[in-house]
C-alpha cells in the first residue's frame, strides 16, 4: 500500500467517491500498544468520515492483542455485517521471535477471511523492529497506517462498485 518514500496517506488521488455512503465499516483495534493503535484507529475513522462514510456506520471494537484480531474481525463481520473490516495492531520486535509468528498468523488468517467471506479484511498490523518505527508509522514521518488502511478499504469498495456496474452493463447487452 505504501513505500518507504511515499506513504499511501500522502499520495495524489486519495479521495474516494462512493455511490453508497451507507456502507458499514468495522474497525478492530488491538489494545496492546494502545498509544500506537489508538492513533491508527483515530486516523482510520477520520479518513472514512472525510470520504463520505457516516460515523454511525462505523463500528469500532477491541481485541486484547494482535493475535486475536482475525477472530474479532470475523465476529464483527458476522454480527455487524459491514462491507469492509479494518484490522489495526502493532507488534514490536522483542528479544524473541514471537513477532514473526504473530505477524504471520494474523496475515494468513486475514487473507483467508478475505477470500472466504468475499469481503475486504484490511491488514493494518504494524510489524516494526522498534517503538520509534511504530511511532513513525502512526502519524509520524511515514504517515499513518490507519489512514492508509481506510483508503485501502475505500478503494476496495469503489472497485466492487465498478465491477457491479460492469456486470450490470454487460447483462443489458
C-alpha positions in Angstrom: 0.0 0.0 0.0 2.9 2.4 0.6 6.6 2.6 0.0 9.4 4.0 2.2 9.4 7.2 0.1 5.7 7.7 -0.4 3.1 6.5 2.1 -0.4 6.0 0.6 -1.7 8.6 3.0 0.0 11.4 1.1 -0.4 10.1 -2.4 -2.4 12.0 -5.0 -6.0 11.0 -5.6 -6.7 9.5 -2.1 -10.2 11.0 -2.0 -12.5 8.2 -3.0 -16.1 8.8 -4.1 -18.5 6.0 -3.4 -22.1 5.7 -4.7 -23.3 4.2 -1.4 -22.4 6.4 1.6 -24.5 4.0 3.7 -21.7 1.4 3.6 -20.8 0.0 7.0 -17.2 -0.5 8.0 -15.9 -2.4 11.0 -12.6 -1.5 12.7 -11.0 -3.9 15.0 -8.2 -2.5 17.2 -5.6 -4.3 19.3 -5.4 -2.9 22.8 -1.8 -3.9 23.1 0.5 -0.9 22.3 -2.6 1.3 22.6 -0.6 4.5 22.3 0.1 3.4 18.7 -3.1 1.5 17.8 -5.5 4.2 19.0 -3.7 6.7 16.8 -4.2 4.3 13.9 -7.9 4.0 14.9 -8.4 7.7 15.0 -6.8 8.2 11.6 -8.9 5.4 10.0 -12.1 6.9 11.4 -11.3 10.4 10.2 -10.4 9.1 6.7 -13.6 7.1 6.4 -15.7 10.0 7.5 -13.9 12.5 5.3 -14.6 10.2 2.3 -18.4 10.0 3.0 -18.8 7.1 5.3 -21.3 8.1 8.0 -19.9 8.0 11.5 -22.8 6.0 12.7 -22.0 3.3 10.2 -18.5 2.7 11.7 -18.3 0.1 14.4 -15.1 0.1 16.4 -14.4 -3.0 18.6 -11.3 -4.0 20.5 -9.2 -7.2 20.8 -6.7 -7.7 23.6 -3.8 -8.2 21.2 -2.8 -8.6 17.6 -3.1 -12.4 17.7 -6.8 -12.0 18.4 -7.5 -9.6 15.5 -8.7 -12.3 13.0 -11.3 -13.8 15.3 -12.5 -10.4 16.4 -12.8 -9.3 12.8 -14.8 -12.5 11.9 -17.2 -11.7 14.8 -17.6 -8.1 13.7 -18.3 -9.4 10.2 -20.8 -11.9 11.4 -22.8 -9.6 13.8 -22.4 -6.1 12.2 -22.4 -7.2 8.6 -20.1 -4.5 7.3 -18.9 -4.1 3.7 -15.3 -4.0 4.9 -13.3 -4.6 8.1 -10.1 -2.8 9.0 -7.8 -4.6 11.5 -5.3 -2.4 13.3 -2.5 -3.5 15.6 1.2 -3.2 16.4 3.8 -5.8 17.2 7.2 -4.5 18.0 10.1 -7.0 17.8 11.4 -8.1 21.2 14.2 -10.3 22.3 12.5 -13.4 20.9 11.0 -14.4 17.5 7.4 -14.1 18.8 6.7 -11.2 16.5 7.4 -13.3 13.4 4.9 -16.0 14.5 2.2 -13.5 15.5 2.5 -11.4 12.3 2.5 -14.4 10.0 -0.5 -16.0 11.8 -2.5 -12.7 11.6 -1.6 -12.1 8.0 -2.5 -15.7 7.0 -5.9 -15.6 8.8 -6.9 -12.2 7.4 -6.1 -13.4 3.9 -8.3 -16.4 4.5 -11.1 -14.2 5.7 -10.8 -12.0 2.6 -11.4 -14.9 0.2 -13.8 -17.0 2.3 -16.1 -14.1 3.2 -15.7 -12.2 -0.1 -15.1 -9.1 1.9 -12.1 -6.8 2.4 -10.4 -7.5 5.7 -7.7 -4.9 5.6 -4.3 -5.8 7.2 -3.2 -2.9 9.4 -0.8 -4.6 11.7 2.4 -2.6 12.1 5.3 -5.0 12.3 8.2 -2.9 13.4 11.7 -3.5 14.9 11.4 -0.6 17.3 8.8 1.5 19.0 10.2 4.5 17.2 9.4 2.9 13.9 5.8 2.3 15.1 5.5 6.0 16.1 6.8 7.0 12.7 4.0 4.9 11.1 1.2 6.0 13.4 1.2 9.7 12.5 4.9 10.4 12.3 7.3 10.9 9.4 5.9 7.9 7.5 2.3 8.9 7.7 -0.4 6.9 9.4 -1.1 3.3 8.6 -4.6 3.7 9.9 -5.3 6.3 7.2 -3.7 4.0 4.6 -5.9 1.1 5.7 -9.0 3.2 5.5 -8.0 4.3 2.0 -7.4 0.7 1.0 -10.9 -0.3 2.3 -12.5 2.6 0.4 -10.6 1.7 -2.8 -11.8 -1.9 -2.5 -15.4 -0.8 -2.0 -15.0 1.5 -5.1 -13.6 -1.4 -7.1 -16.5 -3.6 -6.1 -18.9 -0.9 -7.2 -17.2 -0.6 -10.6 -17.4 -4.3 -11.1 -21.0 -4.5 -10.2 -21.7 -1.6 -12.7 -19.7 -3.5 -15.4 -21.7 -6.7 -14.7 -25.0 -4.8 -15.0 -23.9 -3.1 -18.2 -22.9 -6.5 -19.7 -26.2 -8.1 -18.7 -28.1 -5.4 -20.6 -26.3 -6.1 -23.8 
